[in-house]
């Protein structure tokens, strides 16, 4: 029986559904291509065996490109991937997050690629915070331990239905900041910009900037702590706590004022990071031709231009006037 991949689905999630649909336990199914033990589901998403796409394609009729698109192979975003952990202590991150409302809405529950990123703290569709463990037993997501025909939305350790998890609130400002960060990552990936590497490096350091005091990177914090981190950053950036005489910082503040909406919030966020990092920034080796401030300014201008064009179109203006 062939199962179609869903939007943004992880390869391990699709393989799990494929095996269940064909009456084979996932661990036994993946053993056919050398991944029957350990954290097979997590490893499959990161480094699938060379011939796994061909093996799956031959049996499902899916193109190799479509199968590989479900993996987390993007080099630029790799530093933001939550690390693999077989045991998920409460103070540490787990390799996969989920939105209970998404799982409940799915005709057949599946797990998303975006839930692997440490920069994601909430569900863009439902507005609630993501979870990285079962609320009943506090264990992490462990699809790889399931040896029976059990759907992946059921906790492998205690059989709790993850769809029944209570919603976690996230402040609106933190969600706006998160959405803007995601927009910029997608825009820079689309045009293969080298600036994405510096941007990702800064994102990893935001817990220190937010003053959490953990000294750990964003990828090493549990989802609850990352939600707190984004809320603190959004409050401080929006509150304009930085008072600086430096011309470059003043220029960034002007960008924030002119950009408006959440793009202004991003500009203030970068200003806040620059001020807090201080001497660390001057000691850091910068990638060639990277100007993060210029990137943010250009991004804000592009969004503003598209917004004006859309308003002009809706008002029935000639296309030349809208430009």
C-alpha positions in Angstrom: 0.0 0.0 0.0 1.4 3.4 -1.0 1.1 6.4 1.4 1.5 9.9 0.0 3.9 12.3 1.8 2.2 15.2 3.5 3.3 18.9 3.4 6.5 19.5 5.4 6.6 15.9 6.5 9.7 14.3 7.9 11.1 11.3 6.1 10.9 9.2 9.4 7.3 10.2 9.8 6.4 9.1 6.3 8.3 5.8 6.6 6.5 5.1 10.0 3.1 5.7 8.3 4.2 3.6 5.3 5.2 0.7 7.5 2.0 0.8 9.6 -0.2 1.0 6.4 1.5 -2.2 5.1 1.1 -4.1 8.4 4.8 -4.1 9.3 6.3 -2.7 12.6 8.4 0.4 11.8 11.6 -1.0 13.4 11.4 -4.2 11.4 10.5 -2.3 8.2 13.5 0.0 8.4 15.7 -3.0 9.2 15.4 -3.8 5.5 17.7 -0.9 4.7 20.0 -1.1 7.7 18.3 1.1 10.2 16.5 -1.3 12.5 18.3 -0.3 15.8 19.0 2.7 17.9 17.5 6.1 17.1 16.7 5.0 13.6 14.0 7.6 13.0 16.1 10.5 14.0 19.1 9.3 12.0 17.0 8.6 8.9 16.1 12.3 8.8 19.7 13.5 9.0 21.8 11.0 7.1 19.8 8.4 5.2 21.8 5.5 3.8 23.0 6.1 0.2 20.5 3.7 -1.3 17.4 4.3 0.9 15.8 6.8 -1.5 16.2 4.3 -4.4 14.8 1.4 -2.2 11.8 3.4 -1.1 11.2 4.9 -4.6 11.2 1.5 -6.3 8.5 0.3 -3.9 6.3 3.4 -3.7 6.8 5.0 -7.1 7.9 8.3 -5.5 10.7 10.2 -7.1 14.1 10.2 -5.3 14.0 14.0 -5.2 10.6 14.0 -3.4 11.9 11.5 -0.8 15.2 13.4 -0.1 13.2 16.6 0.3 11.7 15.1 3.5 15.2 15.0 5.1 17.0 17.7 7.1 20.0 17.9 4.7 20.1 21.7 4.4 23.7 22.7 5.4 22.8 26.3 6.4 20.1 25.3 8.9 21.9 22.3 10.3 23.3 24.3 13.3 19.6 24.9 14.3 18.6 21.3 14.4 17.7 20.0 17.8 20.4 17.3 18.8 19.7 13.6 19.0 19.1 12.4 22.5 17.9 9.0 23.6 17.1 10.3 27.1 15.4 13.7 27.4 16.1 15.3 30.8 13.8 18.1 31.6 16.6 20.7 31.5 17.8 19.6 28.0 16.4 19.7 24.5 14.8 16.8 22.8 15.3 16.0 19.1 11.7 16.6 18.0 8.8 18.8 18.9 5.1 18.7 18.0 1.8 20.6 18.0 -1.0 18.6 19.6 -3.6 20.5 17.7 -1.9 19.7 14.3 -1.8 16.1 15.2 -5.5 16.2 16.2 -6.4 17.9 12.9 -4.5 15.5 10.7 -6.5 12.8 9.0 -3.5 10.6 9.8 -1.2 12.3 12.3 2.3 13.0 11.0 5.4 15.0 12.2 6.7 18.1 10.4 10.3 19.0 9.3 9.9 22.5 10.9 9.4 20.9 14.3 13.1 19.8 14.2 14.4 23.4 14.4 15.4 25.1 17.7 14.2 28.4 16.2 10.6 27.2 16.2 8.7 27.5 19.5 5.1 27.7 18.3 2.6 26.5 15.7 2.0 29.1 13.0 -1.4 27.7 12.4 -2.8 27.3 15.9 -0.7 29.9 17.8 0.1 27.6 20.7 3.5 26.6 21.9 5.2 23.4 20.7 6.0 20.5 23.1 9.1 18.4 23.0 8.0 15.6 25.3 5.0 13.6 26.5 3.0 15.5 29.2 2.1 12.3 31.0 5.5 10.6 31.5 7.7 13.6 30.6 9.7 11.4 28.2 10.9 12.6 24.9 9.5 11.6 21.5 10.8 8.1 20.9 9.3 6.7 17.6 12.5 4.6 17.3 11.6 2.4 20.3 8.3 1.3 18.9 8.4 -2.4 17.9 4.6 -2.9 17.4 2.0 -1.6 15.0 1.4 1.7 17.0 0.8 5.1 15.4 3.5 7.7 16.0 1.1 10.1 17.8 1.0 7.7 20.8 3.8 7.9 23.3 6.1 4.9 22.9 6.8 4.9 26.6 3.4 5.3 28.3 0.9 5.0 25.5 -0.5 8.6 26.1 -2.2 10.1 23.0 -0.1 13.2 22.2 -3.2 14.8 20.6 -4.7 15.2 24.1 -1.8 17.4 25.3 -3.0 20.7 26.7 -2.2 23.9 24.7 0.8 26.0 25.8 0.3 29.8 25.6 3.0 32.0 23.9 2.9 35.8 24.0 2.0 37.5 20.7 5.3 39.5 20.5 7.4 36.3 20.8 5.4 34.7 18.0 5.8 37.7 15.8 9.6 37.6 16.4 9.7 33.9 15.7 7.7 34.3 12.4 10.0 37.1 11.3 13.1 35.0 11.9 11.5 32.2 10.0 10.7 34.5 7.1 14.3 35.8 6.9 15.7 32.2 7.0 13.5 31.2 4.1 14.2 34.3 2.1 18.0 33.9 2.4 17.9 30.1 1.7 15.9 30.8 -1.4 18.6 33.1 -2.9 21.5 31.0 -1.4 22.8 34.0 0.5 26.0 33.6 2.6 24.4 35.9 5.2 22.3 32.9 6.4 25.4 31.4 8.2 26.0 34.5 10.3 22.3 34.8 11.0 22.0 31.2 12.2 25.2 31.7 14.3 23.5 34.6 16.1 20.3 32.7 16.7 22.2 30.0 18.5 23.6 32.5 20.9 20.3 34.3 21.9 19.9 32.5 25.3 22.9 34.4 26.6 21.7 37.7 25.0 18.3 37.2 26.7 20.0 36.8 30.1 18.8 33.3 30.9 22.2 32.6 32.4 22.4 29.0 31.2 25.4 29.6 29.0 24.0 27.1 26.6 23.0 27.5 22.9 19.4 27.7 21.7 19.6 24.1 20.5 20.4 22.7 24.0 17.4 24.2 25.7 14.0 22.5 26.1 11.1 24.0 24.3 9.7 25.6 27.5 13.0 27.5 28.0 13.2 28.6 24.4 9.7 30.0 24.6 10.8 32.0 27.6 13.9 33.1 25.7 11.9 34.5 22.8 9.5 36.2 25.1 12.3 38.0 26.9 13.9 39.0 23.6 10.7 40.3 22.2 10.0 42.4 25.4 13.5 43.9 25.5 13.7 44.6 21.8 10.2 46.1 21.7 10.9 48.1 24.9 13.9 49.8 23.3 16.1 49.2 26.3 19.2 49.9 24.2 20.4 53.5 24.3 23.5 54.0 22.1 25.4 56.8 20.6 27.1 54.7 17.9 26.1 55.8 14.4 25.5 52.3 13.1 23.2 51.5 16.0 21.3 54.7 15.5 20.9 53.8 11.8 19.5 50.4 12.8 17.0 52.2 15.0 15.9 54.3 12.1 15.4 51.1 10.1 13.2 49.8 12.9 11.1 52.9 12.9 10.7 52.9 9.1 10.1 49.2 8.6 7.1 49.0 10.9 5.2 45.9 12.1 7.3 42.8 12.9 10.1 43.7 10.5 10.9 46.6 12.8 10.9 44.2 15.7 13.6 42.2 13.9 15.8 45.2 13.4 15.5 46.1 17.1 16.3 42.5 17.9 19.5 42.6 15.9 20.4 46.0 17.5 19.9 44.4 21.0 22.1 41.4 20.1 24.9 43.7 18.8 24.9 45.8 21.9 25.0 42.8 24.3 27.6 40.9 22.4 30.1 43.8 22.4 33.6 42.7 22.3 32.6 39.1 21.3 31.4 40.5 18.0 34.7 42.2 17.2 36.6 39.0 18.0 34.4 36.9 15.8 35.5 36.0 12.2 32.9 37.4 9.8 32.0 35.5 6.7 32.9 37.4 3.5 30.5 40.0 2.2 28.0 39.6 5.0 26.1 42.7 6.2 23.3 41.5 8.4 22.0 45.0 9.0 21.9 45.6 5.3 20.1 42.3 4.8 17.4 43.2 7.3 17.0 46.6 5.8 16.6 45.2 2.3 14.2 42.6 3.6 12.1 45.2 5.3 12.0 47.4 2.2 11.0 44.4 0.0 8.2 43.5 2.4 7.0 47.1 2.4 7.2 47.3 -1.4 5.1 44.1 -1.8 2.6 45.5 0.8 2.2 48.8 -1.2 1.9 46.9 -4.5 -0.8 44.7 -3.0 -2.7 47.7 -1.6 -2.4 49.4 -5.0 -3.7 46.3 -6.8 -6.6 46.0 -4.4 -7.4 49.7 -5.0 -7.4 49.2 -8.7 -4.3 51.4 -9.3 -2.3 51.0 -12.5 0.6 48.6 -12.0 3.2 51.4 -12.8 1.7 53.6 -10.1 1.8 50.8 -7.5 5.6 50.3 -8.2 
